[in-house]
Amino acid sequence: MIRRRSVDWTLNALTYAVLALMLAPIVWLVLSSLQTSSQLSTGTYDFGSPTVDSFRTMWDAVDFERYFRNSLIICTAAALLATAFAASAGYALARYRFRGSGAFGLGVIGTQLIPGSMFLLPIFLGFVWVGRNTPFQLFDTHLGMILVYTAFFTPVSIFLMRAYFQAIPRELEEAALVDGCTPFGAFWRIVLPNATPGLVATAVYAFLFAWDELLFVSSLTQQNAETIPLGIRTFISNYQQRYDQLMAAGVVATLPVMLAFFATQRWLVKGLTAGSVKG
């Protein structure tokens, strides 16, 4: 009994230690955002007299509202589209056996083994070609970035949704078909409502990764579709480092991610773990 308690206390202590290590950078980010530029530069922190001047100057200095708005539009649209495509493809792979289904499933996952940077130049050249030869403009547009992020996050989203659909009993669909539903009606009215945790988990996953992406948005945008990672980068240049505004921008960029995670935590955890248990 004593040994079991000591093991429990040790595990609890390790858990709290790991939690403290993970939360320390976030706490330091918030505290630093409440200091002035001179205090951060000289290391003379005054936590007893916080100030929010860095948030006001940050918002106006680089038109941070534009970066924030672009991130919301691009990341939300990409997450919803990737989830919609993944729901359709994941359901087909989970319920139907057709010629090439196994190869298609392996191919979807295999795309994740290729470094994303290898796609950068072909995508850039493709955007330029489309802009010159068609009336559509993809470079430095919301549409272009939405298409890129949707294509990148759809394969993993298909894998997540396939695992979740496999965990939903087939008997639910069979009962709906007996009651007169069409196969699509059973999918729309029975399967999708039961797959809500998986859909939420997939959408949040795609949103979070798109929110932090920097490589492609820095290469495929110039002014109109720049997102928050580019906005944060503007606070550090060759001639000045505005650390107070940089910390404030980090806090503002982190808030939507944290709110999205905590608002959907229950569905997110359930959706990510449901595929591991069938029945």
WOBEL-V800135 format. One record per residue. RES is the residue in three letters. NEAR is the number of other C-alpha atoms within 10 Angstrom. D_CENTER is the distance of its C-alpha to the mean C-alpha in Angstrom with 2 decimals. Layout:
[[RES;NEAR;D_CENTER] [RES;NEAR;D_CENTER]]
This chain:
[[MET;6;44.11] [ILE;7;44.05] [ARG;8;42.22] [ARG;9;39.54] [ARG;10;39.08] [SER;11;38.87] [VAL;12;36.17] [ASP;12;34.19] [TRP;12;34.72] [THR;12;33.67] [LEU;12;30.42] [ASN;12;29.75] [ALA;12;30.61] [LEU;12;28.26] [THR;12;25.42] [TYR;12;26.13] [ALA;12;26.57] [VAL;12;23.17] [LEU;11;21.63] [ALA;12;23.68] [LEU;11;22.62] [MET;11;18.88] [LEU;12;19.57] [ALA;11;22.13] [PRO;11;19.97] [ILE;14;18.29] [VAL;13;21.81] [TRP;11;23.26] [LEU;18;20.75] [VAL;15;21.76] [LEU;18;25.41] [SER;25;25.47] [SER;26;24.12] [LEU;23;27.23] [GLN;25;29.62] [THR;21;31.38] [SER;19;31.11] [SER;13;34.53] [GLN;14;33.72] [LEU;17;30.67] [SER;13;32.74] [THR;8;35.71] [GLY;9;34.00] [THR;11;36.04] [TYR;17;33.50] [ASP;15;34.77] [PHE;11;32.59] [GLY;6;35.39] [SER;8;35.13] [PRO;14;31.51] [THR;14;30.91] [VAL;13;28.21] [ASP;16;29.67] [SER;22;26.83] [PHE;20;24.40] [ARG;11;26.92] [THR;15;27.75] [MET;21;24.17] [TRP;17;23.34] [ASP;10;26.44] [ALA;12;26.77] [VAL;14;24.17] [ASP;12;23.37] [PHE;20;20.05] [GLU;15;19.81] [ARG;18;19.39] [TYR;21;16.38] [PHE;20;14.81] [ARG;14;15.82] [ASN;19;14.62] [SER;23;11.02] [LEU;18;11.24] [ILE;15;13.01] [ILE;25;11.17] [CYS;27;7.51] [THR;20;9.13] [ALA;21;11.53] [ALA;27;9.51] [ALA;26;7.51] [LEU;19;11.07] [LEU;21;12.86] [ALA;27;11.07] [THR;29;11.67] [ALA;18;15.18] [PHE;18;16.07] [ALA;25;14.92] [ALA;25;16.99] [SER;14;19.97] [ALA;19;19.92] [GLY;24;19.05] [TYR;21;21.90] [ALA;15;24.26] [LEU;21;23.72] [ALA;19;24.13] [ARG;12;27.22] [TYR;9;29.09] [ARG;10;30.82] [PHE;9;31.61] [ARG;8;32.82] [GLY;9;30.13] [SER;14;27.57] [GLY;12;27.52] [ALA;10;27.23] [PHE;12;24.46] [GLY;18;22.45] [LEU;12;23.16] [GLY;12;22.36] [VAL;17;18.88] [ILE;13;18.16] [GLY;12;20.35] [THR;13;18.22] [GLN;13;15.81] [LEU;8;18.93] [ILE;9;19.33] [PRO;9;17.98] [GLY;12;15.72] [SER;10;18.16] [MET;9;20.87] [PHE;11;19.44] [LEU;15;19.41] [LEU;13;23.13] [PRO;11;23.57] [ILE;17;20.82] [PHE;16;22.38] [LEU;13;25.81] [GLY;14;24.75] [PHE;18;23.50] [VAL;15;26.81] [TRP;14;28.83] [VAL;14;27.34] [GLY;14;28.02] [ARG;11;31.59] [ASN;9;32.59] [THR;8;30.96] [PRO;8;30.64] [PHE;13;26.83] [GLN;17;25.04] [LEU;22;21.64] [PHE;25;21.82] [ASP;19;20.53] [THR;19;19.58] [HIS;21;16.71] [LEU;17;17.66] [GLY;21;17.52] [MET;25;14.00] [ILE;22;12.84] [LEU;16;14.90] [VAL;17;13.65] [TYR;24;9.92] [THR;24;11.16] [ALA;14;13.53] [PHE;18;11.37] [PHE;24;8.92] [THR;24;11.91] [PRO;22;13.90] [VAL;19;11.79] [SER;28;11.15] [ILE;26;14.95] [PHE;22;15.68] [LEU;24;13.97] [MET;30;15.69] [ARG;24;18.90] [ALA;23;19.21] [TYR;29;18.80] [PHE;25;21.32] [GLN;20;23.68] [ALA;17;23.80] [ILE;19;24.99] [PRO;12;28.82] [ARG;13;30.41] [GLU;9;33.19] [LEU;14;31.20] [GLU;20;31.04] [GLU;13;34.63] [ALA;13;35.83] [ALA;18;34.19] [LEU;15;35.88] [VAL;9;39.17] [ASP;10;38.84] [GLY;10;38.65] [CYS;17;34.97] [THR;13;34.09] [PRO;12;31.51] [PHE;11;29.01] [GLY;14;30.12] [ALA;19;29.56] [PHE;18;26.03] [TRP;13;25.29] [ARG;13;27.27] [ILE;16;27.11] [VAL;20;24.28] [LEU;16;21.35] [PRO;11;22.33] [ASN;16;22.59] [ALA;19;19.21] [THR;16;17.45] [PRO;24;15.85] [GLY;29;14.52] [LEU;26;13.28] [VAL;23;11.51] [ALA;26;9.99] [THR;29;8.88] [ALA;25;7.55] [VAL;24;5.63] [TYR;19;4.40] [ALA;26;3.84] [PHE;25;2.96] [LEU;18;1.81] [PHE;14;3.12] [ALA;26;4.77] [TRP;21;5.65] [ASP;18;7.32] [GLU;16;8.81] [LEU;15;12.55] [LEU;13;14.86] [PHE;18;14.67] [VAL;23;14.37] [SER;16;17.32] [SER;15;19.33] [LEU;24;18.81] [THR;20;19.20] [GLN;13;22.16] [GLN;12;22.32] [ASN;13;21.21] [ALA;23;17.48] [GLU;26;16.61] [THR;31;13.46] [ILE;26;13.22] [PRO;21;13.19] [LEU;19;16.41] [GLY;19;17.74] [ILE;20;17.56] [ARG;12;19.29] [THR;14;22.15] [PHE;19;23.39] [ILE;13;24.69] [SER;9;27.29] [ASN;5;30.44] [TYR;5;32.66] [GLN;8;30.90] [GLN;14;28.15] [ARG;18;27.22] [TYR;21;25.76] [ASP;27;26.10] [GLN;27;24.11] [LEU;24;21.52] [MET;24;21.12] [ALA;27;21.05] [ALA;24;18.32] [GLY;18;16.26] [VAL;19;16.96] [VAL;17;16.10] [ALA;20;12.71] [THR;14;11.99] [LEU;11;13.45] [PRO;15;10.99] [VAL;17;8.24] [MET;12;11.24] [LEU;11;12.63] [ALA;13;9.81] [PHE;17;9.92] [PHE;12;13.70] [ALA;11;14.27] [THR;16;12.81] [GLN;16;13.73] [ARG;13;16.70] [TRP;20;15.16] [LEU;23;12.16] [VAL;14;14.81] [LYS;17;17.16] [GLY;23;14.98] [LEU;20;14.02] [THR;16;17.71] [ALA;21;19.58] [GLY;20;19.74] [SER;11;21.66] [VAL;11;24.57] [LYS;12;26.42] [GLY;9;28.74]]
